[in-house]
Amino acid sequence: MKAYQIESTSGIDALKLVELPQPQPGFGQVLLRVRATSLNYRDTIVIQGFYPKQKLPLIPMSDGAGEIVAVGEGVTGLKVGDRVAGCFFQKWISGKLTKQKIESALGGAIDGMLAEFVVLDREGVVLLPDHLSYEEGATLPCAAVTAWQALVNKGGITPGETVLLLGTGGVSIFALQFAKILGAKVIITSSSDEKLARARELGADETINYKTTPDWDKKVYELTQQKGVDLVIEVGGSGTLGKSLRSVGVGGRISLIGVLAGAGEVNHNYILLKSIDVRGIHVGSREMFEAMNRAIAFHQLRPVIDRVFPFNEAPEAYGYMQSGSHFGKIVIQI
């Protein structure tokens, strides 16, 4: 079978198309014919060698969807022909995240999805909503589940509350779609007026161009009648966390996800004086994935895909991801 492998950590040049033996499912495993994968910011970290405890050589990418073509002994509840997506953490079925569960992350700690065939644990896959294509289903495992946990499981969003989203990458756009079906008001930022216009088409109530409005935290307070937002989906990390802390209201919450904006100074007094609940988000469990899929199916929600690349142009897909030009998800079709 054909697969991409990272044999060193020298950036996109480390991504090599290779021939490998087709894997076979063992006890409690399924063999998946991968139809599509999707990129996350994490994947660009992996090819640069900045991801902790990653194996080499490594088949990259955590996100993928396809059809089951064989099942191993002991597998129940799944059959050949089922359309499924892999779970980001193969061992996080439910409950709390643990060190052992973290070490089951696809495309980092273990081989990922950028191959024609993969073997996954029976417990490490979920059925796709019927209305989604393989390309759409491939966008769900990391960004969508992250947004769901950030809003629902730890964010505790309720109808009528206000959510602040930073940027228009995969997590933020999923969070926008989920927040609207959950009855929340959404404020979203971007450096592109064109992307902000697209966000409004998806239901964003207020938009802020952080390039033309660098003090966007003050604008957030203005838009909320000096109350601040109830929840921030913080994907920038310490580089934007200070302004997010100023944007959130008394007793509000911050779901802390990423480090896209790099280092920065954080005034912890805001957390204390406004009694802000800051919670770290690391994707989510299979149980969360399945709950999210039920909501997606009920509302017939469709993921936003920016661009689909063919399998032989996977390096170009990575380059496009690094450019930051995308709105929503980038998919590689296999």
N, C-alpha and C positions, 0 to 999 in steps of 0.2 A: 504493500500500500504506500501511497505518497503521504508525506507528513512534513511539516516544518519543524526544525530543531534549532535550538540555541546551543552552540557548542562553546561559546565564549561570551563575554559580556562587553562587547564593543559597539553597542548600539544596533541600528537596523542592519548593518553589514553582517552581524552575527547570525541573522536569520537565514537558514539554509534549507532548501527543498531537498529531501532525502527519500530513499526507498527503505522501508522497514518491514519486517514480517507482520502479517495481519494478526492481531491479538485474538485470543479465544477466551470466552467467558469461563470462569471457574465457579465454584459453589457460591450461590447467592449473588451472582453477577449477571449483567446483560451486555451484549455486544451491540453497539450503536453505529449505524451508518450515518455519519455526520453530514448534514445538509447545509448548515450555515453556522458561522461563529460571529461574535461581535466584540469589538474592541472597547477597553476601558483604559482610563489614565494609568491604572496599575500596570497594564501590559507594557507601557513605555518605560516604566521603572524597572521591570523585570529584564528587558533587553539591555539595560544599562548597568545591570548588576547591583542595583540599590535595594532590591527586595531581600528581606532577611531570610536566611536559611533556604535559599532556592537551590534545587539540584541542577547539575550539569552532567551530560547534556540534558536538555529539557524541551519537551513539546509544550509550547506556550499557549496562553489564552484560557481563561476560566469559563468563558461563556460559549455555549453551543447547543444546538438542537438537531434532532434527526429522528430516524426510525429504528426501532429495535429489530435486528435481523437474526438474533440468536439469544437464547436464555440458558443459563447454567442450571445445574441441579439446585433444588431448594428454593427456586424463585417462584413466588406466588403473587397474584394480583397484576402481573404484567405478561404480555404475550408478544409474539412476533407481529410486527406491523404497527404496534403502538407508537404514537408520536410523542416524544418526550424531550425535555431539556435536562441537562445536568445541573446539580446543585453546586454552588461555589464551594462550600465545605461539605465534603462527602460524608463526614461523620457527625455533623451537627444536625441531628434530626429534630430535637426539641430541647427545652430547658435552657440552662445557662451555657454560655460559651466557655470552653476550657482549653488548656494548652494542647491537649490531645486532639481536640476538634480543629484548632487552628492549623495543626500540622497535616490536615487533610485537604488543604486548599488547592484546587485545580490550577495548573499553569504557574505554580510557584514552588510549593513544597513537594508536589507530585506532578506528573505529566498532565497536560491540559488537552484542549479540544481542537487544536489546529492540525487535524489529520483526517484522513478519509474514514477511518474506523477507530473507535475507542471502546475500552471495556470500563464500565462503571459499576459500583455497587448497586444492587437493586434498591437499597434505601437511599441512594444518592441521585435519584432521578425523579422528576415529577411529570405528570401528563400535561400536555399543552392544552390550553383552551381551544375548542374546535374551530373557532372563527379566525385563528391566527395562522399565518404562513410559517414555514420553518425560519425564514429570515426574521420575522417579527418575534417568534418564540426565542430565537437566539439572543435577543436583546435583554431578556428578563433576569438571568441568574444573579448578576452583580448589581447593576445600576438600579433596576426596578425594585429588587428585594431590599436594597439599601434605603431607597426612598420610602418604601413601605414601613420598614422598621423605624426610620427617623420620624415619620409622621404619626404612625399608629401605635406600635408597640412601646416605643420610648417617648415619642413626641406627644402622645395622648391628645391629638387634635380633635376638636369637637366643632359641630356646625356653628358658624358665626364668628369663629376666631380668625385671626389674621396671621398668615405665614409669610416670612421673608425668604426668598430664594436668591442665591447668588450665582449669576451666570446662566448659560443656556446649554450646558453639557448634558450628558445622559441622565445623571441623578436628578438634576434640577428640573428637567423637562418631565421626567416621570413624576416627580414631586408635584409639579404644577397640575398634571392630569389627575393624580390621586387626590390632591387637595380640593379640587373642584367637585369631584364626585362625592367627597366627604362634606361638602357644604361650607368650605372655608374661603375666606378672601385671600387673594394672593398679590403680593408685591414682588416684582422680579427685577434684577439688575442685569446689565450687559454693557459692553462698550460699543455695541452696534445697534443703531436705530432700526436697521432692517430686521435683525433678530428680535428686537423688542416688539416690532410690529407683528411678527409671526407668533410671539408669545401671547399677544393680545388675542389673536385669532384662536388660540387654544384656551382662552378664558382668563388670562391674567387681568386683574382689576386695575393695577397701577404698575407703571414701568419707570425705571430710572436708568439713564445712561451714566455710568460711573466715570466715564472719561470726561464728559462735559459737566458732570456734577460730582466732583471728587469728594465732597462732603456729603456722601449719599446717606449717611446715618442721620444727618439733620433733616434731609428730605423725607426720610422714613417717619421721623417724629411729626413732621408737618402733615404728612398724609394720614397719620393716625390720630390727629387732633391732640398731639403731645402725650399720647398714652404709650406709644411703642407697640411693637407687635407681640403676639403671644408666643410665637415659635419661629426660630431661625434655623434653616437647614444650611449649616456652615460647611461649605466645601473648600474654602480657601485656606483654612488653618490659621496659624498665628498671624499671618500677614493681613488678614481681614477680621480676625476675632475681636480686636479692640472695637472696631466700628459696629460689629454685630452685638457686642455687649451694650453699647450705647443705644442700639436700635431696639432692643427688646425691652418690654415693659416690666414693671414691678411684678415679681412672682412668675415671670415668663420662663421659657425653656429654650435651650440651644442644643440641637442635635449636631454633634461635632463629627465630621466625616473625613475631610481631606486636608491636604497640605499644598493645594495648587498655588497659593500665593506666597509660599516660602515663609521665612522667618519674620518676626516682628515683635514689638513690645506689647505686652498685655497687662492692663491695669486690673488686678484681681479685686480691687475694692468694689467694682461694679457688681461682681458676683455676690459679694457679701451684702452690700447696701441695698441692692434690689432683690435679694434672695433668689437669684437666678439658678435654675437647675441646668447644669451642663452635663450632657451624657455622650459618651463615645459610642459611635456606631461602627460595627464591623460586619457589613453585609447582613446576614440573617440565617435562620434555620430553615430546614425543609418545611416545618410546620408553618412558618411565616410565608414561605413561597406558595404553599397550597392555599392559604387564606387569601393571599393577594390574587392568585389566579381565579378564585371564586368571584372576587370583586370585578376583575377584568372581564370575565365571562358574562356576569350579570349586566354590566354596563356596556358590553361590546366595545370596550376601549381598545384602541390600536396604538402600539408604540410608534413614536416618531423616528423614522429612519432618514438620515441625511443622504447617505450614498451607499451603494452596494458595489463591492469590488469582486472580480473573479479570483479564484484560488491562486492562480499564478501571479497575481498582483498583490499578494499579501504585504510585501515590503512597502509598496506604494500606499496601502491602507494605513500602515503604521506612520508613514510620513505625513499623511493627511491628518491623522490624529494629533501628531506633534505640532502641526501648523495652527491648531486651534480654530480652524475655519468652520468647523461643523456645528450644526444645530440638531441636537438629539444624538442618535446612534449611528455608528459606522459599522457596516456588516461585510463579512467576507463569505461569499457563496461557494460551497464545495460541491 
